[in-house]
Amino acid sequence: MHIGILTVSFSLSGCSSLKEKRQRMGGLHERFGRNPAVAVYESGKLDRHEASEWTLVIVAPSKSKIESLCSQIEEKIQRTVDGRIMNITREFL
C-alpha cells in the first residue's frame, strides 16, 4: 500500500470573512471526500480570510495510481475553486 500527500495553498483575493471563505472553498471536502481512498482536511491558514491550505491524503496500491489521482484532483480543483492556487506539493510515503 502506498500513501500520497497532496497539499494545495490558495489565495482568496477580496475575501472579507470566514463565512465567505467557506462559501468560496465550499464543497472541496464533499467533492473529494466521497472517494474512500482520499481523506481531505483544511490544514492551514484557518484564521486568515484571504488564504487557505488544504491537504488530501491518498491511499492506493501503487504509486502510479496515486499520481493519477493527484493529477485528477489538481485538475478538478483548478476548474472548481473560486481562488488562485499559489502552491501545490506532492509527497509520497
N, CA, C and O atoms as a printed pandas DataFrame, in Angstrom:
     atom_number atom_name residue_name chain_id  residue_number  x_coord  y_coord  z_coord
0              1         N          MET        A               1    0.840   -1.173    0.000
1              2        CA          MET        A               1    0.000    0.000    0.000
2              3         C          MET        A               1    0.890    1.243    0.000
3              4         O          MET        A               1    1.895    1.293    0.709
4              5         N          HIS        A               2    0.521    2.229   -0.786
5              6        CA          HIS        A               2    1.278    3.476   -0.894
6              7         C          HIS        A               2    0.408    4.640   -0.425
7              8         O          HIS        A               2   -0.819    4.593   -0.506
8              9         N          ILE        A               3    1.073    5.686    0.066
9             10        CA          ILE        A               3    0.369    6.869    0.558
10            11         C          ILE        A               3    0.946    8.100   -0.118
11            12         O          ILE        A               3    2.162    8.270   -0.205
12            13         N          GLY        A               4    0.054    8.951   -0.593
13            14        CA          GLY        A               4    0.449   10.227   -1.183
14            15         C          GLY        A               4   -0.201   11.357   -0.408
15            16         O          GLY        A               4   -1.327   11.230    0.074
16            17         N          ILE        A               5    0.522   12.468   -0.292
17            18        CA          ILE        A               5    0.001   13.648    0.395
18            19         C          ILE        A               5    0.063   14.812   -0.578
19            20         O          ILE        A               5    1.137   15.202   -1.035
20            21         N          LEU        A               6   -1.102   15.359   -0.887
21            22        CA          LEU        A               6   -1.225   16.481   -1.807
22            23         C          LEU        A               6   -1.652   17.696   -0.991
23            24         O          LEU        A               6   -2.716   17.686   -0.373
24            25         N          THR        A               7   -0.824   18.749   -0.987
25            26        CA          THR        A               7   -1.138   19.967   -0.243
26            27         C          THR        A               7   -1.289   21.114   -1.228
27            28         O          THR        A               7   -0.424   21.341   -2.074
28            29         N          VAL        A               8   -2.406   21.841   -1.107
29            30        CA          VAL        A               8   -2.719   22.929   -2.036
30            31         C          VAL        A               8   -2.967   24.202   -1.232
31            32         O          VAL        A               8   -3.790   24.220   -0.317
32            33         N          SER        A               9   -2.242   25.270   -1.587
33            34        CA          SER        A               9   -2.422   26.572   -0.951
34            35         C          SER        A               9   -3.134   27.503   -1.918
35            36         O          SER        A               9   -2.824   27.537   -3.108
36            37         N          PHE        A              10   -4.101   28.265   -1.388
37            38        CA          PHE        A              10   -4.920   29.151   -2.204
38            39         C          PHE        A              10   -4.809   30.591   -1.722
39            40         O          PHE        A              10   -4.599   30.853   -0.538
40            41         N          SER        A              11   -4.954   31.513   -2.660
41            42        CA          SER        A              11   -5.151   32.925   -2.376
42            43         C          SER        A              11   -6.599   33.231   -2.721
43            44         O          SER        A              11   -7.073   32.898   -3.808
44            45         N          LEU        A              12   -7.295   33.864   -1.790
45            46        CA          LEU        A              12   -8.707   34.188   -1.979
46            47         C          LEU        A              12   -8.858   35.705   -1.971
47            48         O          LEU        A              12   -9.358   36.278   -1.003
48            49         N          SER        A              13   -8.430   36.347   -3.038
49            50        CA          SER        A              13   -8.438   37.808   -3.134
50            51         C          SER        A              13   -9.825   38.371   -2.867
51            52         O          SER        A              13  -10.822   37.886   -3.402
52            53         N          GLY        A              14   -9.873   39.395   -2.035
53            54        CA          GLY        A              14  -11.115   40.087   -1.751
54            55         C          GLY        A              14  -12.018   39.393   -0.754
55            56         O          GLY        A              14  -13.101   39.897   -0.455
56            57         N          CYS        A              15  -11.612   38.273   -0.242
57            58        CA          CYS        A              15  -12.434   37.545    0.734
58            59         C          CYS        A              15  -12.380   38.299    2.063
59            60         O          CYS        A              15  -11.298   38.541    2.598
60            61         N          SER        A              16  -13.545   38.670    2.593
61            62        CA          SER        A              16  -13.559   39.546    3.767
62            63         C          SER        A              16  -14.075   38.899    5.051
63            64         O          SER        A              16  -14.107   39.546    6.098
64            65         N          SER        A              17  -14.479   37.627    4.983
65            66        CA          SER        A              17  -14.967   36.976    6.202
66            67         C          SER        A              17  -14.747   35.470    6.109
67            68         O          SER        A              17  -14.541   34.919    5.028
68            69         N          LEU        A              18  -14.796   34.822    7.263
69            70        CA          LEU        A              18  -14.661   33.368    7.274
70            71         C          LEU        A              18  -15.858   32.708    6.593
71            72         O          LEU        A              18  -15.725   31.647    5.982
72            73         N          LYS        A              19  -17.020   33.336    6.702
73            74        CA          LYS        A              19  -18.212   32.811    6.026
74            75         C          LYS        A              19  -18.013   32.817    4.505
75            76         O          LYS        A              19  -18.322   31.836    3.830
76            77         N          GLU        A              20  -17.499   33.919    3.980
77            78        CA          GLU        A              20  -17.238   33.990    2.540
78            79         C          GLU        A              20  -16.166   32.978    2.141
79            80         O          GLU        A              20  -16.251   32.367    1.076
80            81         N          LYS        A              21  -15.167   32.803    2.989
81            82        CA          LYS        A              21  -14.110   31.825    2.717
82            83         C          LYS        A              21  -14.699   30.422    2.601
83            84         O          LYS        A              21  -14.363   29.678    1.679
84            85         N          ARG        A              22  -15.581   30.061    3.541
85            86        CA          ARG        A              22  -16.232   28.748    3.487
86            87         C          ARG        A              22  -17.049   28.590    2.214
87            88         O          ARG        A              22  -17.059   27.516    1.610
88            89         N          GLN        A              23  -17.735   29.652    1.801
89            90        CA          GLN        A              23  -18.526   29.583    0.575
90            91         C          GLN        A              23  -17.642   29.388   -0.650
91            92         O          GLN        A              23  -17.961   28.590   -1.531
92            93         N          ARG        A              24  -16.532   30.118   -0.704
93            94        CA          ARG        A              24  -15.642   30.019   -1.862
94            95         C          ARG        A              24  -14.917   28.683   -1.931
95            96         O          ARG        A              24  -14.656   28.161   -3.014
96            97         N          MET        A              25  -14.597   28.139   -0.766
97            98        CA          MET        A              25  -13.908   26.852   -0.721
98            99         C          MET        A              25  -14.913   25.712   -0.567
99           100         O          MET        A              25  -14.542   24.539   -0.576
100          101         N          GLY        A              26  -16.163   26.065   -0.429
101          102        CA          GLY        A              26  -17.224   25.104   -0.153
102          103         C          GLY        A              26  -17.246   23.932   -1.113
103          104         O          GLY        A              26  -16.991   24.060   -2.310
104          105         N          GLY        A              27  -17.551   22.826   -0.554
105          106        CA          GLY        A              27  -17.671   21.630   -1.369
106          107         C          GLY        A              27  -16.368   20.888   -1.618
107          108         O          GLY        A              27  -16.389   19.770   -2.133
108          109         N          LEU        A              28  -15.244   21.477   -1.266
109          110        CA          LEU        A              28  -13.963   20.801   -1.513
110          111         C          LEU        A              28  -13.927   19.470   -0.780
111          112         O          LEU        A              28  -13.536   18.449   -1.345
112          113         N          HIS        A              29  -14.334   19.489    0.470
113          114        CA          HIS        A              29  -14.350   18.258    1.256
114          115         C          HIS        A              29  -15.350   17.261    0.677
115          116         O          HIS        A              29  -15.047   16.074    0.557
116          117         N          GLU        A              30  -16.533   17.737    0.320
117          118        CA          GLU        A              30  -17.561   16.842   -0.205
118          119         C          GLU        A              30  -17.179   16.254   -1.566
119          120         O          GLU        A              30  -17.445   15.083   -1.835
120          121         N          ARG        A              31  -16.557   17.067   -2.420
121          122        CA          ARG        A              31  -16.183   16.584   -3.758
122          123         C          ARG        A              31  -15.173   15.455   -3.714
123          124         O          ARG        A              31  -15.308   14.464   -4.431
124          125         N          PHE        A              32  -14.160   15.606   -2.871
125          126        CA          PHE        A              32  -13.075   14.630   -2.882
126          127         C          PHE        A              32  -13.178   13.617   -1.751
127          128         O          PHE        A              32  -12.620   12.525   -1.852
128          129         N          GLY        A              33  -13.876   13.957   -0.686
129          130        CA          GLY        A              33  -14.005   13.064    0.454
130          131         C          GLY        A              33  -14.910   11.872    0.204
131          132         O          GLY        A              33  -14.924   10.933    1.000
132          133         N          ARG        A              34  -15.667   11.892   -0.886
133          134        CA          ARG        A              34  -16.534   10.753   -1.226
134          135         C          ARG        A              34  -15.735    9.519   -1.629
135          136         O          ARG        A              34  -16.184    8.386   -1.452
136          137         N          ASN        A              35  -14.548    9.756   -2.172
137          138        CA          ASN        A              35  -13.689    8.656   -2.594
138          139         C          ASN        A              35  -13.082    8.018   -1.341
139          140         O          ASN        A              35  -12.410    8.705   -0.572
140          141         N          PRO        A              36  -13.305    6.712   -1.121
141          142        CA          PRO        A              36  -12.783    6.080    0.100
142          143         C          PRO        A              36  -11.260    6.056    0.174
143          144         O          PRO        A              36  -10.702    5.790    1.238
144          145         N          ALA        A              37  -10.579    6.329   -0.937
145          146        CA          ALA        A              37   -9.118    6.337   -0.941
146          147         C          ALA        A              37   -8.549    7.717   -0.609
147          148         O          ALA        A              37   -7.331    7.887   -0.556
148          149         N          VAL        A              38   -9.433    8.713   -0.382
149          150        CA          VAL        A              38   -8.978   10.091   -0.182
150          151         C          VAL        A              38   -9.543   10.655    1.125
151          152         O          VAL        A              38  -10.743   10.562    1.386
152          153         N          ALA        A              39   -8.662   11.239    1.941
153          154        CA          ALA        A              39   -9.069   11.988    3.133
154          155         C          ALA        A              39   -8.732   13.451    2.886
155          156         O          ALA        A              39   -7.648   13.761    2.391
156          157         N          VAL        A              40   -9.653   14.358    3.226
157          158        CA          VAL        A              40   -9.495   15.783    2.923
158          159         C          VAL        A              40   -9.667   16.608    4.197
159          160         O          VAL        A              40  -10.581   16.363    4.985
160          161         N          TYR        A              41   -8.776   17.594    4.392
161          162        CA          TYR        A              41   -8.959   18.487    5.531
162          163         C          TYR        A              41   -8.286   19.831    5.271
163          164         O          TYR        A              41   -7.307   19.922    4.530
164          165         N          GLU        A              42   -8.835   20.874    5.900
165          166        CA          GLU        A              42   -8.207   22.191    5.822
166          167         C          GLU        A              42   -7.051   22.182    6.814
167          168         O          GLU        A              42   -7.263   22.084    8.022
168          169         N          SER        A              43   -5.846   22.282    6.307
169          170        CA          SER        A              43   -4.666   22.042    7.126
170          171         C          SER        A              43   -3.915   23.289    7.563
171          172         O          SER        A              43   -3.018   23.205    8.401
172          173         N          GLY        A              44   -4.264   24.441    7.010
173          174        CA          GLY        A              44   -3.526   25.639    7.386
174          175         C          GLY        A              44   -4.268   26.909    7.038
175          176         O          GLY        A              44   -5.253   26.900    6.300
176          177         N          LYS        A              45   -3.767   28.011    7.593
177          178        CA          LYS        A              45   -4.320   29.341    7.348
178          179         C          LYS        A              45   -5.795   29.402    7.737
179          180         O          LYS        A              45   -6.600   30.056    7.074
180          181         N          LEU        A              46   -6.128   28.718    8.811
181          182        CA          LEU        A              46   -7.520   28.615    9.240
182          183         C          LEU        A              46   -8.124   29.948    9.651
183          184         O          LEU        A              46   -9.325   30.159    9.481
184          185         N          ASP        A              47   -7.314   30.849   10.187
185          186        CA          ASP        A              47   -7.842   32.110   10.692
186          187         C          ASP        A              47   -7.672   33.265    9.704
187          188         O          ASP        A              47   -8.010   34.402   10.034
188          189         N          ARG        A              48   -7.164   33.005    8.522
189          190        CA          ARG        A              48   -6.969   34.059    7.517
190          191         C          ARG        A              48   -8.100   34.032    6.508
191          192         O          ARG        A              48   -8.452   32.973    5.988
192          193         N          HIS        A              49   -8.669   35.194    6.230
193          194        CA          HIS        A              49   -9.779   35.288    5.275
194          195         C          HIS        A              49   -9.321   35.111    3.832
195          196         O          HIS        A              49  -10.027   34.496    3.033
196          197         N          GLU        A              50   -8.160   35.639    3.492
197          198        CA          GLU        A              50   -7.725   35.683    2.100
198          199         C          GLU        A              50   -6.776   34.552    1.714
199          200         O          GLU        A              50   -6.107   34.631    0.684
200          201         N          ALA        A              51   -6.711   33.511    2.520
201          202        CA          ALA        A              51   -5.836   32.382    2.196
202          203         C          ALA        A              51   -6.403   31.104    2.791
203          204         O          ALA        A              51   -7.141   31.126    3.777
204          205         N          SER        A              52   -6.042   29.998    2.170
205          206        CA          SER        A              52   -6.487   28.697    2.659
206          207         C          SER        A              52   -5.479   27.641    2.225
207          208         O          SER        A              52   -4.841   27.770    1.180
208          209         N          GLU        A              53   -5.343   26.607    3.029
209          210        CA          GLU        A              53   -4.473   25.489    2.678
210          211         C          GLU        A              53   -5.223   24.200    2.974
211          212         O          GLU        A              53   -5.767   24.020    4.063
212          213         N          TRP        A              54   -5.245   23.315    2.003
213          214        CA          TRP        A              54   -5.939   22.043    2.134
214          215         C          TRP        A              54   -4.971   20.913    1.854
215          216         O          TRP        A              54   -4.100   21.033    0.992
216          217         N          THR        A              55   -5.121   19.811    2.584
217          218        CA          THR        A              55   -4.299   18.628    2.380
218          219         C          THR        A              55   -5.213   17.450    2.086
219          220         O          THR        A              55   -6.242   17.255    2.734
220          221         N          LEU        A              56   -4.809   16.675    1.095
221          222        CA          LEU        A              56   -5.525   15.459    0.734
222          223         C          LEU        A              56   -4.559   14.297    0.887
223          224         O          LEU        A              56   -3.460   14.319    0.332
224          225         N          VAL        A              57   -4.964   13.291    1.630
225          226        CA          VAL        A              57   -4.151   12.094    1.826
226          227         C          VAL        A              57   -4.783   10.985    0.991
227          228         O          VAL        A              57   -5.969   10.683    1.127
228          229         N          ILE        A              58   -3.972   10.386    0.126
229          230        CA          ILE        A              58   -4.471    9.407   -0.834
230          231         C          ILE        A              58   -3.777    8.073   -0.589
231          232         O          ILE        A              58   -2.554    8.009   -0.473
232          233         N          VAL        A              59   -4.571    7.014   -0.513
233          234        CA          VAL        A              59   -4.045    5.661   -0.307
234          235         C          VAL        A              59   -4.410    4.829   -1.529
235          236         O          VAL        A              59   -5.560    4.821   -1.968
236          237         N          ALA        A              60   -3.417    4.129   -2.072
237          238        CA          ALA        A              60   -3.654    3.294   -3.258
238          239         C          ALA        A              60   -2.619    2.174   -3.300
239          240         O          ALA        A              60   -1.591    2.241   -2.628
240          241         N          PRO        A              61   -2.902    1.145   -4.097
241          242        CA          PRO        A              61   -1.978    0.011   -4.161
242          243         C          PRO        A              61   -0.667    0.306   -4.899
243          244         O          PRO        A              61    0.296   -0.449   -4.765
244          245         N          SER        A              62   -0.619    1.396   -5.677
245          246        CA          SER        A              62    0.620    1.699   -6.402
246          247         C          SER        A              62    0.856    3.204   -6.455
247          248         O          SER        A              62   -0.078    4.001   -6.362
248          249         N          LYS        A              63    2.119    3.571   -6.605
249          250        CA          LYS        A              63    2.477    4.984   -6.700
250          251         C          LYS        A              63    1.878    5.596   -7.964
251          252         O          LYS        A              63    1.478    6.760   -7.950
252          253         N          SER        A              64    1.811    4.849   -9.035
253          254        CA          SER        A              64    1.251    5.385  -10.284
254          255         C          SER        A              64   -0.231    5.707  -10.140
255          256         O          SER        A              64   -0.710    6.677  -10.727
256          257         N          LYS        A              65   -0.967    4.906   -9.365
257          258        CA          LYS        A              65   -2.382    5.177   -9.111
258          259         C          LYS        A              65   -2.534    6.461   -8.292
259          260         O          LYS        A              65   -3.435    7.260   -8.544
260          261         N          ILE        A              66   -1.656    6.651   -7.320
261          262        CA          ILE        A              66   -1.679    7.879   -6.519
262          263         C          ILE        A              66   -1.383    9.084   -7.401
263          264         O          ILE        A              66   -2.063   10.105   -7.303
264          265         N          GLU        A              67   -0.381    8.976   -8.257
265          266        CA          GLU        A              67   -0.041   10.082   -9.146
266          267         C          GLU        A              67   -1.210   10.416  -10.071
267          268         O          GLU        A              67   -1.487   11.588  -10.327
268          269         N          SER        A              68   -1.885    9.402  -10.564
269          270        CA          SER        A              68   -3.054    9.617  -11.414
270          271         C          SER        A              68   -4.169   10.329  -10.656
271          272         O          SER        A              68   -4.755   11.282  -11.171
272          273         N          LEU        A              69   -4.466    9.879   -9.442
273          274        CA          LEU        A              69   -5.493   10.525   -8.624
274          275         C          LEU        A              69   -5.110   11.967   -8.282
275          276         O          LEU        A              69   -5.966   12.852   -8.300
276          277         N          CYS        A              70   -3.848   12.209   -7.973
277          278        CA          CYS        A              70   -3.386   13.564   -7.681
278          279         C          CYS        A              70   -3.609   14.476   -8.886
279          280         O          CYS        A              70   -4.085   15.601   -8.734
280          281         N          SER        A              71   -3.272   14.002  -10.064
281          282        CA          SER        A              71   -3.471   14.802  -11.281
282          283         C          SER        A              71   -4.940   15.109  -11.510
283          284         O          SER        A              71   -5.293   16.235  -11.859
284          285         N          GLN        A              72   -5.796   14.117  -11.317
285          286        CA          GLN        A              72   -7.237   14.330  -11.480
286          287         C          GLN        A              72   -7.755   15.343  -10.461
287          288         O          GLN        A              72   -8.556   16.214  -10.801
288          289         N          ILE        A              73   -7.312   15.233   -9.242
289          290        CA          ILE        A              73   -7.744   16.144   -8.187
290          291         C          ILE        A              73   -7.276   17.567   -8.486
291          292         O          ILE        A              73   -8.055   18.512   -8.361
292          293         N          GLU        A              74   -6.010   17.727   -8.881
293          294        CA          GLU        A              74   -5.478   19.051   -9.202
294          295         C          GLU        A              74   -6.278   19.705  -10.325
295          296         O          GLU        A              74   -6.612   20.887  -10.241
296          297         N          GLU        A              75   -6.584   18.949  -11.369
297          298        CA          GLU        A              75   -7.351   19.491  -12.489
298          299         C          GLU        A              75   -8.741   19.935  -12.042
299          300         O          GLU        A              75   -9.208   21.004  -12.435
300          301         N          LYS        A              76   -9.394   19.128  -11.231
301          302        CA          LYS        A              76  -10.740   19.465  -10.771
302          303         C          LYS        A              76  -10.715   20.683   -9.844
303          304         O          LYS        A              76  -11.606   21.529   -9.911
304          305         N          ILE        A              77   -9.717   20.776   -8.993
305          306        CA          ILE        A              77   -9.584   21.934   -8.113
306          307         C          ILE        A              77   -9.419   23.205   -8.943
307          308         O          ILE        A              77  -10.054   24.220   -8.656
308          309         N          GLN        A              78   -8.579   23.155   -9.958
309          310        CA          GLN        A              78   -8.354   24.336  -10.800
310          311         C          GLN        A              78   -9.634   24.788  -11.485
311          312         O          GLN        A              78   -9.829   25.984  -11.705
312          313         N          ARG        A              79  -10.508   23.850  -11.823
313          314        CA          ARG        A              79  -11.766   24.193  -12.504
314          315         C          ARG        A              79  -12.857   24.664  -11.555
315          316         O          ARG        A              79  -13.734   25.425  -11.965
316          317         N          THR        A              80  -12.828   24.234  -10.301
317          318        CA          THR        A              80  -13.996   24.435   -9.443
318          319         C          THR        A              80  -13.812   25.394   -8.271
319          320         O          THR        A              80  -14.810   25.888   -7.746
320          321         N          VAL        A              81  -12.608   25.677   -7.845
321          322        CA          VAL        A              81  -12.415   26.528   -6.668
322          323         C          VAL        A              81  -12.317   27.991   -7.092
323          324         O          VAL        A              81  -11.608   28.333   -8.038
324          325         N          ASP        A              82  -13.050   28.856   -6.368
325          326        CA          ASP        A              82  -13.054   30.287   -6.636
326          327         C          ASP        A              82  -11.889   30.946   -5.888
327          328         O          ASP        A              82  -12.085   31.671   -4.913
328          329         N          GLY        A              83  -10.692   30.677   -6.365
329          330        CA          GLY        A              83   -9.488   31.223   -5.763
330          331         C          GLY        A              83   -8.293   30.856   -6.633
331          332         O          GLY        A              83   -8.388   30.007   -7.519
332          333         N          ARG        A              84   -7.174   31.507   -6.367
333          334        CA          ARG        A              84   -5.963   31.249   -7.142
334          335         C          ARG        A              84   -5.069   30.261   -6.400
335          336         O          ARG        A              84   -4.790   30.433   -5.214
336          337         N          ILE        A              85   -4.631   29.241   -7.097
337          338        CA          ILE        A              85   -3.717   28.274   -6.494
338          339         C          ILE        A              85   -2.330   28.896   -6.433
339          340         O          ILE        A              85   -1.774   29.320   -7.446
340          341         N          MET        A              86   -1.785   28.941   -5.221
341          342        CA          MET        A              86   -0.467   29.534   -5.020
342          343         C          MET        A              86    0.641   28.481   -5.022
343          344         O          MET        A              86    1.757   28.737   -5.474
344          345         N          ASN        A              87    0.315   27.295   -4.511
345          346        CA          ASN        A              87    1.341   26.266   -4.407
346          347         C          ASN        A              87    0.678   24.893   -4.304
347          348         O          ASN        A              87   -0.353   24.727   -3.653
348          349         N          ILE        A              88    1.291   23.929   -4.957
349          350        CA          ILE        A              88    0.860   22.531   -4.845
350          351         C          ILE        A              88    2.101   21.687   -4.565
351          352         O          ILE        A              88    3.105   21.789   -5.270
352          353         N          THR        A              89    2.019   20.861   -3.539
353          354        CA          THR        A              89    3.131   19.940   -3.270
354          355         C          THR        A              89    2.601   18.522   -3.191
355          356         O          THR        A              89    1.482   18.277   -2.739
356          357         N          ARG        A              90    3.423   17.605   -3.636
357          358        CA          ARG        A              90    3.116   16.170   -3.553
358          359         C          ARG        A              90    4.228   15.495   -2.770
359          360         O          ARG        A              90    5.413   15.745   -2.990
360          361         N          GLU        A              91    3.812   14.628   -1.844
361          362        CA          GLU        A              91    4.766   13.818   -1.095
362          363         C          GLU        A              91    4.290   12.370   -1.176
363          364         O          GLU        A              91    3.092   12.099   -1.261
364          365         N          PHE        A              92    5.241   11.458   -1.150
365          366        CA          PHE        A              92    4.915   10.040   -1.186
366          367         C          PHE        A              92    5.576    9.331   -0.019
367          368         O          PHE        A              92    6.760    9.530    0.255
368          369         N          LEU        A              93    4.808    8.510    0.657
369          370        CA          LEU        A              93    5.344    7.744    1.806
370          371         C          LEU        A              93    5.441    6.280    1.457
371          372         O          LEU        A              93    5.866    5.475    2.286
